[in-house]
């Protein structure tokens, strides 16, 4: 999909509050805790292997799991603090940033559009509503991330464009980490001085504000959802209404992790297409490492990024990650344990957008990594980026990543529930990864039984935490599976 700067937006009629979900957690904003004990695979990459830097890097939606092909969505949501004023102006800001044309600009930062219209060859711009209210400055808290590209698009493109269309509304754009936004908003609500304020917050961090009672109920905004919203996301507001008896956040920026690989290396070990299921992925790992190629990497360095990746594996194995120890969760951890014998040593430090190892044989398959800035795609490879197109089994350039993203959306997507205790869950899920993958179940070689024991222990720790910090009734809800991945209705 072409992403060009829009010189002007058409103005009036539909107030599109396109929302996309995203009840996950966006990459990079949570702390990443180093493991105290780190073992790395013993497989050595042969210096004699016939490897050359590839002119292309493949990207696709990834292999199907044991139970399904569901993909974890992360990103940011819009919310309005309790006590906010000038709601008409705030709604105007939200509508603008959810417009098709604004999504195209955000796509350059790696945020895929959230409605199918935006993927069309010639997407139609959203017709924006008029604003007839008083002059006002809207403070927009945003955890978009401090980067040159983010600042360029927001401060030099989108905000000036908005203010040219709506001269009576100025935007005070405040970039902060999710935890800082939470602190600032809590202080504003407590002081009663919220004013005209809107939040673009991490979809999991928003849970702390929601459970603290610091958000307005914005149920009426859900009436403006577009008809062409990506199907896997269409049921999210329904979930909010059923679970929270209202709508308190509108999904805004989506993010989907994709799988990246070196097509040349895969072809040399007999894989003309990337693995389509977990069994094929195991076979690929064995083929790569046995022939001296760099193997597989993932976010295994510890902290919230590792547990987030495991969340997707557990869902694809048929588990409910929130309880940590059901049969699907055990199957996912056991699979990752077996796959880890083919891990590149890079897995202990690789993180979001760490793709360059694909072109130096450090690894040749990079599991579920966030896209990052689309502007960086071409710099990753030596002369371009490609995708394996599962529709017609050919390689194409141009809209490589967008094809993979749309394929992942169409395969099914889900969100992590925005519970206030997700940080504790992250720590316990990461503990399990450390004990199972890093420490080899106490250096005795893991079995499904020993993995079940480890996960039972983490499950009990989560239960006890909820008893201590909430109450026994709430902890029992957790144990009974009340909290689960949010799938579109």
Secondary structure, DSSP 4 states (H G I P E B T S, - for coil): ------S---BSS----------S--TTSS--PPPSS-----PPPPTTS-----S--EEES--B-SS---EEEEEEEEE-BTTB--HHHHHHHHHHHTSHHHHHHHHTTT---SBGGGGSTTPPPPPBPP--S--EEEEEEE-S-S-HHHHHHIIIIIHHHHHHH-TTEEEEEEE--HHHHHHHHHHHHHHT--BSEEEEEETTTHHHHHHTT-B---GGGGGG--TTB-GGGTTHHHHHHHHHSS---EEEEEEEEEEEE-HHHHHHTT-SS---BHHHHHHHHHHHHHTT---EE-S-SSSHHHHHHHHHHHHHTT--GGGS-SHHHHHHHHHHHHHGGGB-GGGGT--TT--GGGGTTS-SEEEEEE---GGGHHHHSSS---EEETTTTEEE-SSHHHHHHHHHHHH-EEE----TTHHHHHHHHHHHHIIIIISHHHHT---HHHHHHHHHHHHHHHHHHHHHHT-HHHHHHHHTT-S--EE--
